[in-house]
């Protein structure tokens, strides 16, 4: 006997970059998005317990960190 549990899941339809505001629907583009999610800790500059979220496309992320990132093996 198989007993099933109903679960609600969310599937995204499209994604908007929080930096440039552009809408992305391509699977290849959305796979390269960076999703930043964290909770500010004690004495955090973001606020103690603040929930922070940001979705950034690969193009904006590259332009933001271009001077600082390095490729590693």
Secondary structure, 3 states (H helix, E strand, C coil): CCCCCCCCCCCCCCEECCCCCCEECCHHHHHCCEEEEEECCCCCCCCCCCEEEEEECHHHHHHHHCCCCCCCC
